[in-house]
Amino acid sequence: MMNHSLKNPFNVHPGTVIVGKWHRNHYTIVKELGFGANGIVYLARSGNQQVALKMSENGISITSEVNVLKSFAKVQGSALGPSLLDVDDWPQRDGQISFYVMEYIQGPDLLTFIQQNGHVWTEVLMLQLLNDLHTLHQNGWVFGDLKPENLIVTGPPARIRCIDVGGTTIQGRAIKEFTEFFDRGYWGLGTRKADPSYDLFAVAMILINIAYPKRFNKTSGDLKQLTSMIQEKKELKKYEGILLNALKGKFMSANDMRSSLLQCSQPQPDHSTAQPQKGPSKTRQSKGNVSRQTYAKRKKRGGIFETTIIFIIISLLYMFYIYGQLI
């Protein structure tokens, strides 16, 4: 989804047919999907196919986003962004408007999907997202403007997809677009330099946003405030260590954060249930100890008795011997 707080400069009405200057493809506008700083996205129809068409007065911005989508297309198995279908210009009386056409990804945004289907989906979708981000980062890009509005859940089966690649930035450069709540610079926890940890900070904030659907205002605006908000929600305390590492920029890659989340999601053994003892029970051990002690005592008494009898027999034999000598 895109921001609806800005003024739409194009005012293209439903039913308008857009014909590309170079490829001559026809697109009939169905409705506006949203608009932001770098253009407007419309739902359009091309033949029997629904598509998303984005137009902008800024040709450089269009070229940049097209390059991102082309880069995504080269990554096999990546479901990060929509597929690129067409790039063209729309002639106007006073010039032309650049536009590109992409796959229309249909489904609820992340927060809506979880509210409708339950928090049980949170870990599944975050693991998918981190896997896709790792692929993106491996190819030299950072998504930048990562937030629930830019994450659509398609399916079944449920699959998270990223839309609105306008903020996607080559690693090492300054982030092009951001939303304050998900921006580490806004919270004073890092720069706006495009690196993998920038996206991982945003993933942590997305998890926090799931627990706080209406978000919250910045007060102290630092790690202390975010830590306090994490500890106030039972559903976040489970991930506290992961969230703090992401907020501090401790993870080296999206794959590292994914591994930590995967480990956290594994069922923990229930120590409250008594486990059957493999060895002898304390009662048996106690009985065994008593038996051994009794046997030892009996053996000791038996030894004394035998010694006494032997002594008496030897004494009697000695007496008989002496008596025989005297006779």
FIMAR-635101 format. One line per 10 residues: number of its first residue (from 1); for each residue x, y, z negated of C-alpha. Coordinates in pm, whole numbers, plus 32768, in hexadecimal, padded with zeros to 4 digits. Each point is the difference from the previous one (the first is absolute). Example, Ala and Ser with C-alpha at 12.3 -4.5 7.8 and 13.67 -1.06 7.14 Angstrom:
REM FIMAR-635101
1 = 84CE 7E3E 7CF4  8089 8158 8042
END
This chain:
REM FIMAR-635101
1 = 8000 8000 8000  8067 8168 802C  7FCE 8142 7F42  7EB3 80AE 8044  805E 8144 7F53  809C 80A0 8134  7F4F 80B0 811D  7FCB 7F34 813C  8095 80D1 811D  7F74 7F2A 811E
11 = 7E8D 7FDD 7FB7  7FD3 7ED6 80EA  7E98 7F86 7FF0  7F85 7E95 800B  7FC0 7F96 8168  8121 80CD 808A  80C2 7F3B 8107  8178 8031 7FF6  80BB 7FA6 813D  817A 7FDF 7FF1
21 = 80C3 80DB 80F1  8102 7EF8 8058  7F63 7EAA 7FC8  7E99 8067 804E  7F70 7F29 7EEC  7EA8 8068 7F7E  7FAA 801C 7E8D  7EA8 805C 7F7B  8007 80A7 7EAA  7F1D 7F56 7F00
31 = 804D 80C3 7EC4  8114 80AA 7F3E  80BE 7F1F 7F0F  80CF 810F 7F5A  8102 810F 8030  813B 807E 7F5C  812B 80E0 8035  8071 7F51 813E  7EBA 7FC7 80B7  7EA7 7F65 800B
41 = 7FA1 7E93 8024  7EC1 7F99 80B0  7F4F 7EB7 8029  7FD9 7FD1 8176  7F82 7EFA 80F1  80C5 7F7E 8128  7F26 7F0D 80C1  7F85 7F07 7EFA  8121 8045 7F15  8005 80EC 7ED6
51 = 8145 80C3 7FDC  8090 8114 7F29  806B 8134 80C2  80DF 8106 7F62  8033 8155 809D  80DF 811C 7F95  806F 8158 806F  815D 7F9A 7F93  8094 7F2E 8116  813B 7FBF 7F35
61 = 7F30 7F68 7EE8  7F4B 7F1E 80F9  814C 7F90 8097  808A 7FB2 7EA7  7ED4 7F2E 7F99  7FFF 7F4A 814E  816E 7FA7 7FCB  7FAB 7F74 7EA8  7EEA 7F25 8090  80E6 7F8A 8117
71 = 8102 7FA5 7EFA  7EF9 7F3D 7F3C  7FA4 7F44 813D  8166 7F7F 801E  7FF0 7F5F 7EA8  7F6D 7EA7 802E  7EFD 7F9C 7EFF  7FDE 8163 7F7B  7E9F 8074 7FAF  806C 8150 7F7A
81 = 7F65 80F5 80EF  7EFA 7FF2 8112  8061 7F8A 815B  804A 8114 80FB  7F1B 7FEF 8132  8033 8141 80C7  80B0 8152 8002  7F89 811F 80D9  7F96 816C 801C  7EA0 8090 8019
91 = 7FF1 8129 80F3  7F52 813C 7F83  7FC0 8154 809B  8113 80A5 7F38  80F5 7EDC 7FFD  7FF3 7E98 7F8E  7FDC 7F38 7EBF  80E6 7EDC 7FBA  7F60 7EC3 7F7C  8047 7E92 7FC8
101 = 7F1A 7ED7 7FDB  8032 7EE8 7F05  7F57 7ECF 7F75  7ED2 8055 7F29  8039 7F56 7EB1  7EAE 7FCE 7F5E  7FC1 7FBE 7E92  7FEE 80A7 7EAA  8125 80B9 7F6F  80C6 7F57 7EEA
111 = 7F4B 809A 7ED5  7EA8 7FBD 8092  8058 7E95 804E  807E 7FBE 7E9D  7ED2 80AB 7F64  7F1D 7F24 80D4  80C0 7EB8 7FD9  80B2 8019 7EB2  8160 803A 7F76  8059 7E96 804B
121 = 805F 807E 815C  80F9 8104 7F83  8130 7F1D 7FEF  7FAF 7F4E 8148  7FE8 8147 80C1  812E 80A1 7F58  80D4 7ECE 8055  7F93 8023 816C  804D 8174 7FFD  815C 7FD0 7F6D
131 = 804D 7EF5 8101  7F9C 80ED 811A  80C3 8120 7F66  8136 7F25 7FEE  7FE0 7FC3 8177  7FD0 8174 803D  812F 805C 7F2E  80D7 7EF7 80A9  7FB6 80B0 8149  8074 8153 7F7F
141 = 7EB5 80A7 7FAA  7F4E 807D 7EC6  7E84 801D 8007  7FFF 8141 7F35  7E94 805C 7FCC  7FA3 7EB7 7F5A  7EB2 800F 7F47  7EBD 7F34 7FE3  7F51 80D4 8109  8104 7F90 80FE
151 = 7FD6 7E90 7FA9  7EE1 7F41 80A1  7F9D 7E9D 7FA2  7F89 7F33 8128  7F83 7E9A 800B  7FA1 7F01 7F9C  8102 7F8D 7FAF  8055 813F 7F44  8129 80B3 809C  8089 8154 7FA4
161 = 8054 80E8 8122  80A5 8156 8006  7F65 8116 80CB  805F 816D 8042  8174 7FE1 8047  802B 817A 8009  80DD 7FFC 7ECB  80E1 7EE6 8073  8167 807F 7FFC  8154 7F7D 806C
171 = 80CD 7FA5 7ECF  80E8 8113 7F8A  7F26 811F 8076  7F0E 80D7 7F37  7EA4 7F6D 7FD2  7F18 809F 8102  7EB2 7FD7 7F4C  7FA3 7FA8 7E9D  7EE1 8007 7F0A  8060 8093 7EAF
181 = 7F7B 7EEE 7F1A  80D4 7EF9 80B6  8133 80DD 8033  8127 7FCE 7F14  806F 8167 8038  7EB3 807C 7F76  803E 7F3C 7EBE  816B 806F 7FE8  807F 7E9C 802A  80CC 801D 813D
191 = 8034 80B0 814A  7F2F 7FFB 813C  8114 7F56 80C1  7F7B 7EDB 80CB  8085 7EC3 7F62  7F59 7EB6 7F9D  7FDF 8069 7E93  7F23 8122 806E  7EFB 7F0A 8082  8027 7F1E 7ECF
201 = 7FB6 8128 7F1C  7EC0 8030 80C8  7FA7 7E8E 7FD9  801B 8027 7E85  7F1E 8131 8010  7F07 7F3E 80D5  7FED 7EF6 7EEE  7FC9 8117 7F03  7EF8 809C 80E4  7F44 7EB2 800A
211 = 7FE3 8012 7E85  7FA7 8174 8010  7F20 801B 8139  7FC8 8176 7FC8  8176 8031 7FBB  806D 80FB 7EF6  809E 8155 7FEC  8170 803F 7FC5  8048 8085 7EA3  8169 7FCF 7F9A
221 = 8031 7F70 815B  8114 7F0F 7FAB  8047 7E93 7FB5  7F7C 802E 7E9D  7EA5 805B 807F  7FF5 7EE3 80FB  8079 7F07 7EFA  7EED 8073 7F16  7EF8 7FD4 8110  8081 7EA1 804A
231 = 7FF0 7F9A 7E93  7E9C 807D 7FDB  7F78 7F07 80FE  7FF6 7E8E 7FAD  8012 7F9F 8171  8143 80C7 8029  80BC 7F89 7ECB  803B 7EB2 80AC  80C7 80B9 810D  80A4 8102 7F1D
241 = 8165 7F89 803D  7FCD 7FF0 817A  7F58 8154 800C  810E 80AB 7F34  8115 7F69 80D5  7F52 807C 813B  7FC4 815A 7F6C  816E 8016 7F99  807B 7F88 8155  809D 7EC5 7F70
251 = 7F96 7F10 8114  80FA 7FD8 8119  7EF9 7F91 80FC  7E8D 7FBC 802F  8058 7E90 7FF9  8092 8027 7EA1  7EC2 80A6 7F85  7F31 7EF2 80AA  80C8 7EEE 7F53  7FC8 80A6 7EAD
261 = 7E8A 8020 8043  7FEE 7E98 8077  80AC 7F89 7EC4  7F16 80D3 7F2B  7ED0 7F68 80AF  8064 7E9A 7FAD  7F24 7F62 7EF1  80AB 8003 7EAE  8001 7EC9 7F20  7EFE 800A 7EEA
271 = 80C7 7FEB 7EBE  7EC5 8015 7F2F  7FA3 7E99 8053  80BE 7EFC 7F3B  80C9 7F1A 80DF  8018 7E8A 7FB3  814A 7FAE 7F5C  80DE 7F14 80BE  80C2 7F99 7ECA  7F7B 7F6E 7EBB
281 = 7F16 80DE 7F3C  8063 809E 7EB8  7F1D 7F06 7F4D  80AA 7EDE 80A8  8155 8098 7FBC  7F9F 8030 7E94  7F8B 7E99 7FE0  813C 7F88 80A7  80D5 80C6 7F0E  7F42 7F72 7ED3
291 = 8026 7E9B 8082  8175 802A 802E  8027 808E 7EA4  7F37 7EE0 7F67  80CE 7F03 80C1  8142 80A2 7F88  7F8C 7FF8 7E98  7F95 7E94 801C  8146 7FA5 80A4  80C1 80AC 7EEA
301 = 7F3B 7F47 7EF1  802E 7EB7 80B7  8176 803A 8012  8018 803C 7E87  7F33 7EC5 7FB7  80DB 7F2C 80E6  813C 808B 7F5F  7F7A 7FAC 7EA3  7FA8 7E97 8061  8158 7FCD 809D
311 = 80A2 808C 7EC6  7F37 7F13 7F22  8052 7ED1 80DB  8171 8054 8004  7FFA 8031 7E87  7F56 7EB0 7FCB  80F5 7F4F 80E7  811E 80A5 7F47  7F72 7F8F 7EB3  7FD6 7E99 807F
321 = 8167 800B 807B  8087 8071 7EAE  7F2A 7EFE 7F49  808E 7EEC 80DF  8163 8069 7FB5  7FC5 7FF4 7E8C  7F73 7E9D 800A
END
